[in-house]
Amino acid sequence: MPQPTAEVTHTLQVAADPRTVFDLIAEVTEAPRHFSAHLHAEYLERGETQDVFQRWSVERDQETIRTWTARRRLDREALTITFEHETPKPPVSSMRGEWKLTPQADGTTSVEISHHFSVVGDDPETLKWASAGLDRNVQGQLEQTKAIAERWAELQELTLEHEESLLVHGSLDDVYGFLYEAGAWPERLPHIAATEVKEEAPGLQIVDMTVEGRDGIAQRTRSARVCVPGKLIVHKQVLGLPPLLDVMLGSCDFAETADGVLVTARQTIVIKESAIEEKLGAGATVADARVHLTKVLQDGVLSSVRHAKAYAEERASATV
């Protein structure tokens, strides 16, 4: 029996040049800093005109992490990106589509995205439900694409990144385990008062924390995490962001060397421009916020890693 199918097309005008819009859509590993639902992405295959990537996103009011794989063809001359999901989420059984960007005479871009999909079974209500969900998601994605592309130059000034590495003279299992086992943080990290960890699939964590601030006031936060044993932990704060930030995300990479385990921590933030004067004083500028937050990043990017280092090295010395 043929599966029910549907085709849905959405369009939007964006006050930005088509190359900016194309790059924003094409660079999937940069998406987590721009799109609220995107948590992480990795290329599985990558060429100049085609790629395969795996993406992780946060869904259901920041309570669930979903992952899927997609294959794409990118044509920078024609300004099109075709895609096909290799692992669609049931009841959707197949999903493919295309981004099409059309330059306008006034320098803006017409953005069109089409989806062609099918669902399992022969119930028309299932197709209707899937169509409604797709419509909501795509509308939200287009609105965010428009907002980001139209503020592209401004957002570059509002974005800060910092990276530092630390060598740990201990085992990979211990240092990774310390940072992975968020449920034990209240006993291991002085600024964490309580945690609640939900892990519906191995390595995909939603972590609710009560954090003791520098001012002594406790704050509730929620982070989504992708944990790859012994290799990588990616995190993005999805609730309870500091008032001066619109985005806060980061990662820890782990590499065994002849001298120990090299842990590289990265942090990326996007400044909330509307909060600068309220938090830093009348007349404060983006430049002032960058100076202030650069110091915060430098002080904090390795904070938890230093505790993991002490833990792993103490355990290593105990076994000598």
C-alpha positions as CSV (number, residue, x, y, z in Angstrom):
1,M,0.0,0.0,0.0
2,P,1.4,3.4,-0.9
3,Q,2.3,5.6,2.0
4,P,0.5,9.0,2.3
5,T,2.7,11.8,1.1
6,A,2.6,15.6,1.2
7,E,4.6,18.6,-0.1
8,V,4.8,21.8,1.8
9,T,6.5,25.1,0.7
10,H,7.4,28.1,2.8
11,T,8.8,31.5,1.6
12,L,10.1,34.6,3.3
13,Q,11.9,37.8,2.3
14,V,15.2,38.5,4.0
15,A,16.9,41.9,4.0
16,A,20.4,40.4,3.5
17,D,22.4,39.3,0.5
18,P,22.0,35.7,-0.8
19,R,25.6,34.7,0.0
20,T,25.1,35.5,3.7
21,V,21.9,33.6,3.8
22,F,23.4,30.6,1.9
23,D,26.4,30.4,4.3
24,L,24.1,30.6,7.3
25,I,22.1,27.6,6.1
26,A,25.1,25.7,4.8
27,E,27.4,25.8,7.8
28,V,25.7,23.3,10.1
29,T,28.5,23.2,12.7
30,E,28.0,26.9,13.4
31,A,24.2,26.6,13.7
32,P,24.1,26.0,17.5
33,R,25.3,29.6,18.2
34,H,22.5,30.9,16.0
35,F,19.5,28.7,16.2
36,S,17.9,28.1,19.6
37,A,17.0,24.4,19.1
38,H,20.3,23.4,17.6
39,L,22.7,21.7,20.0
40,H,25.5,20.1,18.0
41,A,26.4,18.9,14.5
42,E,29.2,16.9,13.0
43,Y,30.1,16.2,9.4
44,L,30.3,12.5,8.6
45,E,31.2,13.2,5.0
46,R,32.1,16.5,3.4
47,G,33.0,17.7,-0.1
48,E,32.7,21.0,-1.9
49,T,29.2,20.2,-3.3
50,Q,27.8,17.5,-1.0
51,D,27.9,16.4,2.5
52,V,26.4,14.1,5.2
53,F,26.0,15.3,8.7
54,Q,24.5,14.3,12.0
55,R,22.6,16.9,14.0
56,W,21.4,17.0,17.6
57,S,18.6,19.4,18.6
58,V,16.7,20.2,21.8
59,E,12.9,19.6,21.6
60,R,9.7,19.6,23.7
61,D,10.3,22.7,25.8
62,Q,14.1,21.9,26.2
63,E,13.3,18.5,27.7
64,T,14.4,16.1,25.0
65,I,17.4,15.7,22.7
66,R,16.8,14.3,19.2
67,T,19.4,13.4,16.6
68,W,19.2,12.6,12.9
69,T,21.4,12.3,9.8
70,A,20.9,14.1,6.6
71,R,22.5,14.1,3.1
72,R,22.8,17.4,1.1
73,R,23.9,18.8,-2.3
74,L,25.0,22.4,-2.3
75,D,25.1,24.6,-5.4
76,R,26.6,28.0,-4.6
77,E,26.1,29.3,-8.1
78,A,22.5,28.3,-8.3
79,L,22.0,29.2,-4.6
80,T,20.2,25.9,-3.8
81,I,20.7,23.3,-1.2
82,T,18.8,20.0,-1.6
83,F,18.6,17.6,1.4
84,E,17.3,14.2,2.4
85,H,16.9,12.9,5.9
86,E,18.5,9.4,6.2
87,T,17.0,8.8,9.7
88,P,13.5,10.5,9.7
89,K,11.6,10.5,13.0
90,P,8.5,8.3,13.0
91,P,5.7,8.5,12.0
92,V,7.6,10.3,9.1
93,S,9.1,7.6,6.9
94,S,10.8,9.8,4.4
95,M,11.8,13.5,4.1
96,R,13.5,15.4,1.4
97,G,13.4,19.0,0.2
98,E,15.3,22.0,-1.1
99,W,16.4,25.5,-0.1
100,K,16.2,28.0,-3.0
101,L,17.5,31.5,-2.7
102,T,16.6,34.2,-5.2
103,P,18.4,37.6,-5.3
104,Q,16.1,40.6,-5.5
105,A,16.7,43.9,-7.3
106,D,16.8,45.8,-4.0
107,G,19.6,43.6,-2.6
108,T,17.3,41.4,-0.5
109,T,16.8,37.6,-0.8
110,S,13.7,35.5,-1.4
111,V,14.1,32.4,0.6
112,E,12.0,29.3,-0.3
113,I,12.1,26.0,1.4
114,S,10.1,23.0,0.2
115,H,9.6,19.6,1.9
116,H,8.3,16.4,0.4
117,F,7.6,13.7,3.0
118,S,5.6,10.5,3.7
119,V,4.3,8.9,6.8
120,V,3.9,5.3,8.0
121,G,0.4,3.8,7.6
122,D,-2.6,5.0,5.7
123,D,-4.2,7.3,8.3
124,P,-4.8,10.8,6.9
125,E,-4.8,12.2,10.4
126,T,-1.2,11.1,10.8
127,L,-0.2,13.0,7.7
128,K,-2.2,16.1,8.9
129,W,-0.5,16.0,12.3
130,A,3.0,15.7,10.7
131,S,2.2,18.5,8.3
132,A,1.1,20.8,11.1
133,G,4.3,20.0,13.1
134,L,6.5,20.6,10.1
135,D,4.7,23.9,9.4
136,R,5.4,25.2,12.9
137,N,9.0,24.1,12.9
138,V,9.8,25.6,9.5
139,Q,8.1,28.9,10.2
140,G,10.2,29.2,13.4
141,Q,13.4,28.2,11.5
142,L,12.7,30.8,8.7
143,E,12.0,33.6,11.2
144,Q,15.3,32.8,13.0
145,T,17.1,32.7,9.7
146,K,15.7,36.1,8.8
147,A,16.6,37.6,12.1
148,I,20.2,36.3,12.1
149,A,21.0,37.1,8.5
150,E,19.7,40.7,8.9
151,R,21.9,41.2,11.9
152,W,24.9,39.3,10.6
153,A,27.6,42.0,11.0
154,E,26.2,43.0,14.4
155,L,26.2,39.5,15.7
156,Q,29.8,39.0,14.8
157,E,30.6,41.9,17.3
158,L,28.4,40.4,19.9
159,T,30.0,36.9,19.7
160,L,33.0,35.9,21.9
161,E,34.9,32.6,21.9
162,H,37.6,31.4,24.2
163,E,39.7,28.2,24.2
164,E,42.2,26.8,26.7
165,S,43.8,23.4,27.2
166,L,45.0,21.6,30.4
167,L,47.2,18.5,30.7
168,V,46.0,16.0,33.2
169,H,48.4,13.4,34.6
170,G,45.7,10.8,35.2
171,S,43.5,8.4,33.3
172,L,41.1,9.3,30.5
173,D,38.3,7.4,32.2
174,D,38.7,9.4,35.4
175,V,38.9,12.9,33.9
176,Y,36.1,12.2,31.3
177,G,34.0,10.5,34.0
178,F,34.2,13.4,36.4
179,L,32.8,15.8,33.7
180,Y,30.3,13.3,32.4
181,E,28.8,12.3,35.8
182,A,26.8,15.5,36.4
183,G,24.8,13.8,39.1
184,A,27.9,13.8,41.3
185,W,28.7,17.4,40.9
186,P,27.1,18.7,44.1
187,E,29.7,16.6,46.0
188,R,32.6,17.5,43.6
189,L,32.1,21.1,42.5
190,P,31.7,23.9,45.1
191,H,29.4,26.1,43.1
192,I,26.9,23.4,42.3
193,A,24.2,22.9,45.0
194,A,22.1,20.3,43.3
195,T,21.6,18.5,40.0
196,E,19.0,16.5,38.3
197,V,20.1,14.5,35.2
198,K,17.7,13.0,32.6
199,E,19.4,10.7,30.0
200,E,16.8,9.1,27.8
201,A,19.5,7.8,25.4
202,P,23.2,7.0,26.2
203,G,25.2,10.2,26.1
204,L,22.2,12.6,25.6
205,Q,21.7,14.5,28.8
206,I,19.4,17.2,30.1
207,V,21.0,18.6,33.2
208,D,19.0,20.8,35.7
209,M,21.3,22.5,38.2
210,T,21.1,24.8,41.1
211,V,24.1,27.0,40.9
212,E,25.5,29.3,43.6
213,G,26.3,32.6,42.1
214,R,29.1,34.9,43.0
215,D,26.6,37.1,44.8
216,G,25.4,34.2,46.9
217,I,22.1,33.9,45.1
218,A,21.1,30.4,43.9
219,Q,20.0,30.1,40.3
220,R,18.3,27.3,38.4
221,T,19.7,26.4,35.0
222,R,19.2,23.8,32.4
223,S,21.8,22.5,30.0
224,A,21.6,20.0,27.1
225,R,24.6,17.8,26.5
226,V,26.0,15.4,24.0
227,C,28.6,13.1,25.5
228,V,30.8,10.8,23.5
229,P,32.8,8.6,25.9
230,G,36.4,9.5,26.1
231,K,36.2,11.9,23.2
232,L,33.9,14.9,23.6
233,I,31.3,16.6,25.8
234,V,29.2,19.4,24.2
235,H,26.9,21.5,26.3
236,K,24.5,24.4,25.7
237,Q,22.6,26.3,28.3
238,V,18.9,26.4,27.3
239,L,17.3,27.8,30.5
240,G,18.5,30.3,33.1
241,L,21.0,32.1,31.0
242,P,23.0,34.9,32.6
243,P,21.2,38.2,32.0
244,L,24.0,39.6,29.8
245,L,23.9,36.7,27.4
246,D,21.6,35.5,24.6
247,V,23.6,32.3,23.9
248,M,26.0,30.2,26.0
249,L,27.5,27.0,24.7
250,G,30.8,25.1,24.8
251,S,32.7,21.8,24.6
252,C,35.4,19.7,26.1
253,D,37.7,17.5,23.8
254,F,39.8,14.7,25.3
255,A,43.0,13.4,23.7
256,E,45.5,10.9,25.2
257,T,49.1,11.9,24.8
258,A,52.4,10.4,26.0
259,D,52.4,12.9,28.9
260,G,48.7,12.5,30.0
261,V,45.3,13.5,28.9
262,L,45.0,16.8,27.1
263,V,41.6,18.4,27.8
264,T,40.6,21.4,25.5
265,A,37.7,23.5,26.7
266,R,35.9,25.9,24.4
267,Q,33.3,28.4,25.3
268,T,31.1,30.6,22.9
269,I,28.8,33.3,24.1
270,V,26.6,35.9,22.3
271,I,26.1,39.1,24.2
272,K,22.5,40.4,24.8
273,E,22.9,44.0,23.6
274,S,19.7,45.2,25.2
275,A,21.0,44.3,28.7
276,I,24.4,46.0,28.5
277,E,23.6,49.3,30.2
278,E,21.4,47.6,32.8
279,K,24.1,45.3,33.9
280,L,27.3,47.4,33.2
281,G,25.9,50.9,33.8
282,A,24.6,53.8,31.8
283,G,26.7,54.5,28.7
284,A,28.2,51.1,28.6
285,T,28.9,49.8,25.1
286,V,29.4,46.5,23.2
287,A,33.1,47.1,23.5
288,D,32.8,47.4,27.3
289,A,30.7,44.2,27.4
290,R,33.4,42.4,25.4
291,V,36.1,43.4,27.8
292,H,34.1,42.4,30.8
293,L,33.0,39.0,29.4
294,T,36.4,38.2,28.0
295,K,37.7,38.2,31.5
296,V,34.7,36.1,32.7
297,L,35.5,33.5,30.0
298,Q,39.2,33.5,30.7
299,D,38.5,32.9,34.4
300,G,35.8,30.3,33.9
301,V,36.4,28.2,30.8
302,L,38.7,25.7,32.7
303,S,36.9,25.9,36.1
304,S,35.3,22.5,36.1
305,V,38.3,21.0,34.2
306,R,40.7,22.0,36.9
307,H,38.5,20.1,39.4
308,A,38.5,17.1,37.1
309,K,42.3,17.3,36.9
310,A,42.6,17.3,40.6
311,Y,40.2,14.4,40.9
312,A,41.9,12.3,38.2
313,E,45.5,13.0,39.5
314,E,44.6,12.2,43.1
315,R,43.2,8.8,41.9
316,A,46.3,8.2,39.8
317,S,48.6,8.9,42.7
318,A,46.6,6.6,45.0
319,T,47.2,3.6,42.6
320,V,51.0,4.1,42.4
